[in-house]
Amino acid sequence: KRRKTSETTEEIEKRLESLICRVGEKSSSSLESNLEGLAAVLEADLPNFKPQILQILLCCSYQLPEKCPIYTTLVGLLNVRNYKCGGEFVEMLLLKLKRLLSISQFENARFLIQFVSDLVNCNVIAPASVMSLLDGFVDVTKQEGIPQSRKDWYVYVVMATLPWCGATLTEKKVDEMEVLFTKMQRYIMTRQKPHHDFLRVWAIDEPHPQEEYMDCLFAQICKLREDNWVEDILPRPYKAFEPVLENALQHTFPDFVVPPHIEGTSLYPIPKVIFRIFDYTDCPEGPLLPGNHAIERWLIEESMRNMINTNKYDKKECATRLLNFPGKEKIPLNHMIIECLLGDMFRLPVSPLQQIFYTSIFIELCRLQPGMIPQVLAIASDMLFERLDTMNITCVDRFVNWFSHHLSNFQFRWTWDDWGDCLQEDFNSPKPKFIREVLEKCMRLAFFARIRDIVPQDFEPLVPQPPKICFKYEVVPGANASEDDHMMITSSQKIIAAIKNKCQDDELIVMLEEMFPQGPEQVHNGKRLELFLQSLLFLAQKSFSHSFSALFKFHKVLKWAASDEEGKVDVLRITKDIWRNHPQMLIVLVDRMLRMEIVDCSSVAKWLFSPDMAPDFTRMYVWEIMHMTIRKMNKHVARLDASLVEMQERAIVDDKKMDDDEESDMRRSYSVFAPNEEDIQKMKEQVDTASGEQKKLFLIIFQRFIMILSDHLARSAGLHKNYNTSWYKNTIERLKEIFLLHKDMVKKYMSTMENLLFTVDLDPHILTVFKQFASIAK
Amino acid sequence: SRNDQENLLRNSNTLYVGNLSYYTTEEQIHELFSKCGDLKRLVMGLDKFKKTPCGFCFVEYMERSSAEDAMRYINGTRLDDRVVRTDWDAGFKEGRQYGRG
């Protein structure tokens, strides 16, 4: 294409960028001719735009990993035409690699390393150089005093790179490869895996093993090596250019020094467990599903993940690309997409993307491929349901949330009868519990009557109660109402009338004081609080908005009536009592009360562990509230921390820059606005207070866990009963969950917990959880 | 001016949500949009005369990123069998909740 003379530099750069980024996308001509054409264009532009071109290629090398071999081929072609430029580019790659590693961008670094290793196949880099690069990575395992996660990462990278360059390296450097494998094997066999139990979706390996990720990839790589590195997933466009690339000169590079580990700054990825739900028997028609230890399984998942990550902000594009996966005719595409997405959705401790992403991508896939996806997704849902008994509790929650939301997008159609067998089980066992929680969540997105009608009659015991208010002081008292009851009903009527007549908060306080005179030694007046709060919530029952404004309007009265810790717990108990059939209302009210500081985080934790809540303790909403409360606390601390850091930075800037130039003159005159010692001190105190509250919250939660679990274990032992009940399983899993989901916060208080709570005299069942976590938290 | 408006939209945490059923409640909308993050405020659109819901609302998040997620992932999905439409809004002001009915 001829260039118009009027094109500005900026326009040319834009054009180059678009040309380079688009290569390999849908096109009317072949990839080979496109690559050849592009190489020619770039060669012509190199004299004037070399820095720009190399910079764009550098970005593509690790930001578009799904097109890795396309770009290595392009670089190979450029290197043939311009050897010097090829050398410069290799140097840029190594500098970038160093940079990415030192700023802990490990995912990008891995893609860059894969790219570098694939350059061996295009004759850009000498095999010896890549061999020594990989060898250096494996030698990280010999370093001492570093976390296992660092060793893991470097070995993982080598394994993840071998599908690209293994064949070439074996051909050229067979002895060195032997050594490399021996070193890796030694490491894989000796490393510790206490995280495995914590991170697996299912507790058992039936029907499919849930392998630790390093073990799994190592097995896959070994198998690939046995198969002489033959796989047919990775595209290798450079093969078409062999005659040209053969003549290229290769670059060597000096030994790469792995950046050192910096405590607290180098944050390596946390380990994973490979999620498996399908095997080849699940897709009897069409192409075979690669086995667990086939490298194809990993390569396909990898490239699907890259595709998802590149298109995560555009669900339609993302779904379309997944369904048009390159080489889709060679694999059971629908099963693999669904396994990959479910694996990410259930990934512990957190999914790569927000849960809502997975919900929306499944909806999109169903819409685009209504003939196939819904059917496979239904089969997967059935399998998940069948395996609920051993499923990790965090994953069960995610399953409930996703499944109910998904159903709400498809008129709640589901073959409920297929799940009817579980109605014979104890309703506290995982399957009936799951259905009950799903129906509860469905109801939140619809309304009671609709949900009651979607399930078959025999499911009725699992249908939640209609979300109605349970007001204690109904107008018509029951036949055996006592005098006291009558008095309370009358009082409640008076309060309601007063509120309706727009009385002020102070007037209400006077009224309440008259109704319930406070004794001198009495601190907390529970009756008074209950009467007021019940009446207020009753009056505001119409909607969330009504209830929020009621709390807002009588904030002062509530603070007055529930000033101490006991009162706060009482507020929560009363709110639960009146809204016991409407968990969603309860959640939003607790949320609002926390924001308005009517209650605090510790009181919420105490309330959730109180005997009043025992009947609901394994219900999902309880844990929604628990995690919401912890998250709020953590956010509060993080916000204050950030303000303190920001303040200190501003103060430092103003201290340092005191040279006698115009700028610092100006700075000096503005320095009155800079934070002074006193401001910083105040902020520090706030941070300390908040951290203190956070610590207190975690200590309360863990202490209560220990109390109820120890109690249960002792009681079971005393009665010679099996301790491993569904309540116990549930509770111990929730304990693990708190550790796992809030691990970065909990980590701060490990030593306190070790000294105060998780002491050696504790029942080993409970102590094990702490010990396992401690080894992960390191 | 147009520039100001664009700036407001770029920094907004508020979404206009349309194409809702008249029977869809605040509770349902709250549940759906909470899936992207904590809500600061939810204002139901009301018929000017009858003061009943009329198919739209404003959802304000605590954080911008939650609103972005809602635009990406909730927009175009269904609630009460209707396809929910979301759009950036410069921020709710009193009075705007009243639709033309």
Interface residues (C-beta under 8 A of the other chain):
Chain A: Y313 D314 K315 Q354 Q355 I356 F357 T359 S360 I363 N401 H405 S408 N409 Q411 R444 L445 A446 F447 S543 F544 S545 Q584 M585 V588 D591
Chain B: T25 E26 E27 Q28 H30 E31 L32 K35 C36 D38 L42 M44 D69 R72 Y73 I74 G76 T77 R78 L79 D80 D81
